[in-house]
Amino acid sequence: SAALQCGDTMLRAFQKKNYELLKEVLVEDLQKEFSSETFAQSLRQLQKTLGTIRSFEYWGELKTPVLKTLVWKVCFRSDGSVIEQEVLFRALIAPVDGKNRVISFGFL
């Protein structure tokens, strides 16, 4: 679905360290709030605490009114290590001007 593609695009953006890719799926207000500087800072923090994204797997949609709440399992690996760690990623997606856009997201 288009909502699923939004979430996958977000995770690929974090994986490839590509803010422009991320920006494509964020609602306009969130683009302003989550700037390229904020993105870079988030990447540094993720890498420091979890490592880099090795893979991600879509887990499903939670029942919520109006918005789509999608969840992924994300596997991180520390650089130079074989130790892996998994966390959940949640994205809230809503139709905005006829297109699905991410209105909120986070690693859990």
C-alpha contacts under 8 A as a table, 3 or more apart, distances in Angstrom:
res1	aa1	res2	aa2	distance
1	S	4	L	5.24
1	S	5	Q	6.40
2	A	5	Q	5.04
2	A	6	C	6.39
2	A	100	N	6.52
3	A	6	C	5.13
3	A	7	G	6.67
3	A	68	K	7.41
3	A	93	I	6.33
3	A	100	N	5.86
3	A	101	R	7.64
4	L	7	G	5.30
4	L	8	D	6.24
4	L	70	L	7.38
5	Q	8	D	5.00
5	Q	9	T	5.97
6	C	9	T	5.14
6	C	10	M	6.34
6	C	25	V	5.82
6	C	93	I	7.88
6	C	100	N	7.19
6	C	101	R	6.90
6	C	102	V	6.95
7	G	10	M	5.06
7	G	11	L	6.40
7	G	70	L	7.58
7	G	91	A	6.35
7	G	102	V	7.68
8	D	11	L	5.22
8	D	12	R	6.13
9	T	12	R	5.06
9	T	13	A	6.08
9	T	21	L	6.94
9	T	22	L	6.69
9	T	25	V	7.41
10	M	13	A	5.07
10	M	14	F	6.48
10	M	21	L	7.32
10	M	22	L	5.19
10	M	25	V	7.27
11	L	14	F	5.12
11	L	15	Q	6.07
11	L	56	F	7.65
12	R	15	Q	4.82
12	R	16	K	5.89
13	A	16	K	5.18
13	A	17	K	5.56
13	A	18	N	4.78
13	A	19	Y	6.30
13	A	20	E	7.88
13	A	21	L	5.45
13	A	22	L	5.27
14	F	17	K	4.93
14	F	18	N	6.55
14	F	19	Y	7.80
14	F	22	L	7.70
14	F	43	L	7.05
14	F	53	I	7.54
15	Q	18	N	7.86
15	Q	52	T	6.93
15	Q	53	I	5.35
15	Q	54	R	7.61
17	K	40	A	7.96
17	K	43	L	7.37
18	N	21	L	5.54
18	N	22	L	6.70
19	Y	22	L	4.99
19	Y	23	K	6.04
19	Y	36	S	6.01
19	Y	39	F	6.73
20	E	23	K	5.02
20	E	24	E	6.48
21	L	24	E	5.48
21	L	25	V	7.57
22	L	25	V	5.91
22	L	26	L	6.74
23	K	26	L	5.29
23	K	31	Q	6.15
25	V	100	N	7.60
25	V	101	R	5.23
25	V	102	V	5.91
26	L	30	L	5.97
26	L	31	Q	5.84
26	L	101	R	5.42
26	L	102	V	4.78
26	L	103	I	6.45
27	V	30	L	5.41
27	V	31	Q	6.33
27	V	96	V	7.50
27	V	101	R	5.28
27	V	102	V	5.75
27	V	103	I	5.65
28	E	31	Q	5.03
28	E	32	K	6.60
29	D	32	K	5.33
29	D	33	E	6.38
30	L	33	E	4.87
30	L	34	F	5.66
30	L	103	I	6.56
30	L	104	S	7.63
31	Q	34	F	5.22
31	Q	35	S	6.03
32	K	35	S	5.74
34	F	37	E	7.87
34	F	38	T	5.55
34	F	39	F	6.45
35	S	38	T	5.08
35	S	39	F	6.14
36	S	39	F	4.91
36	S	40	A	6.14
37	E	40	A	5.10
37	E	41	Q	6.18
38	T	41	Q	5.03
38	T	42	S	6.08
39	F	42	S	5.05
39	F	43	L	6.17
40	A	43	L	5.08
40	A	44	R	6.30
41	Q	44	R	5.16
41	Q	45	Q	6.28
42	S	45	Q	5.08
42	S	46	L	6.05
43	L	46	L	5.09
43	L	47	Q	6.03
44	R	47	Q	5.17
44	R	48	K	6.07
45	Q	48	K	5.05
45	Q	49	T	6.15
46	L	49	T	5.30
46	L	50	L	5.42
46	L	51	G	6.24
46	L	52	T	7.28
47	Q	50	L	5.42
47	Q	51	G	3.99
47	Q	52	T	5.48
47	Q	78	S	7.39
48	K	51	G	6.06
50	L	76	F	5.91
50	L	77	R	6.78
50	L	78	S	6.37
50	L	85	Q	6.94
51	G	76	F	5.49
51	G	77	R	4.94
51	G	78	S	3.95
51	G	79	D	6.17
52	T	76	F	5.19
52	T	77	R	5.50
52	T	78	S	6.28
52	T	79	D	7.16
53	I	56	F	7.59
53	I	74	V	6.92
53	I	75	C	5.90
53	I	76	F	4.45
53	I	77	R	6.55
54	R	74	V	7.79
54	R	75	C	5.58
54	R	76	F	5.29
54	R	77	R	6.18
55	S	74	V	6.02
55	S	75	C	5.24
55	S	76	F	7.21
56	F	72	W	6.53
56	F	73	K	5.61
56	F	74	V	4.26
56	F	75	C	5.94
57	E	72	W	5.39
57	E	73	K	5.21
57	E	74	V	6.45
58	Y	70	L	7.96
58	Y	71	V	6.29
58	Y	72	W	4.28
58	Y	73	K	6.42
59	W	70	L	7.71
59	W	71	V	5.48
59	W	72	W	4.95
59	W	73	K	6.50
60	G	70	L	5.81
60	G	71	V	5.54
60	G	72	W	7.14
61	E	68	K	6.92
61	E	69	T	5.58
61	E	70	L	4.44
61	E	71	V	6.25
62	L	68	K	7.39
62	L	69	T	5.38
62	L	70	L	6.30
62	L	71	V	7.65
63	K	68	K	7.66
63	K	69	T	7.23
64	T	67	L	6.18
64	T	68	K	6.53
64	T	69	T	6.69
65	P	68	K	7.73
66	V	94	A	7.39
67	L	92	L	6.43
67	L	93	I	5.76
67	L	94	A	5.08
68	K	91	A	8.00
68	K	92	L	5.66
68	K	93	I	5.04
68	K	94	A	6.35
69	T	90	R	6.87
69	T	91	A	5.83
69	T	92	L	4.67
69	T	93	I	6.44
70	L	90	R	5.71
70	L	91	A	5.40
70	L	92	L	6.56
70	L	93	I	7.81
71	V	88	L	6.77
71	V	89	F	5.61
71	V	90	R	4.65
71	V	91	A	6.65
72	W	88	L	5.69
72	W	89	F	5.13
72	W	90	R	6.62
73	K	86	E	6.59
73	K	87	V	5.91
73	K	88	L	4.75
73	K	89	F	6.36
74	V	86	E	5.48
74	V	87	V	5.40
74	V	88	L	5.94
74	V	89	F	6.73
75	C	84	E	6.64
75	C	85	Q	5.72
75	C	86	E	4.44
75	C	87	V	6.66
76	F	84	E	5.57
76	F	85	Q	5.24
76	F	86	E	6.11
76	F	87	V	7.97
77	R	81	S	6.92
77	R	82	V	6.77
77	R	83	I	5.95
77	R	84	E	4.52
77	R	85	Q	6.42
78	S	81	S	5.39
78	S	82	V	7.25
78	S	83	I	6.47
78	S	84	E	6.92
87	V	107	F	6.81
87	V	108	L	6.13
88	L	107	F	5.76
88	L	108	L	5.05
89	F	105	F	7.39
89	F	106	G	5.72
89	F	107	F	4.36
89	F	108	L	5.82
90	R	105	F	5.45
90	R	106	G	5.49
90	R	107	F	6.44
90	R	108	L	7.33
91	A	102	V	6.58
91	A	103	I	7.72
91	A	104	S	5.87
91	A	105	F	4.24
91	A	106	G	6.69
92	L	102	V	5.78
92	L	103	I	5.72
92	L	104	S	5.12
92	L	105	F	6.09
93	I	100	N	6.32
93	I	101	R	5.49
93	I	102	V	4.48
93	I	103	I	5.78
93	I	104	S	7.33
94	A	100	N	5.50
94	A	101	R	5.61
94	A	102	V	6.55
94	A	103	I	6.79
95	P	98	G	5.86
95	P	99	K	5.29
95	P	100	N	4.40
95	P	101	R	6.14
96	V	99	K	5.32
96	V	100	N	6.05
96	V	101	R	6.24
102	V	105	F	7.22
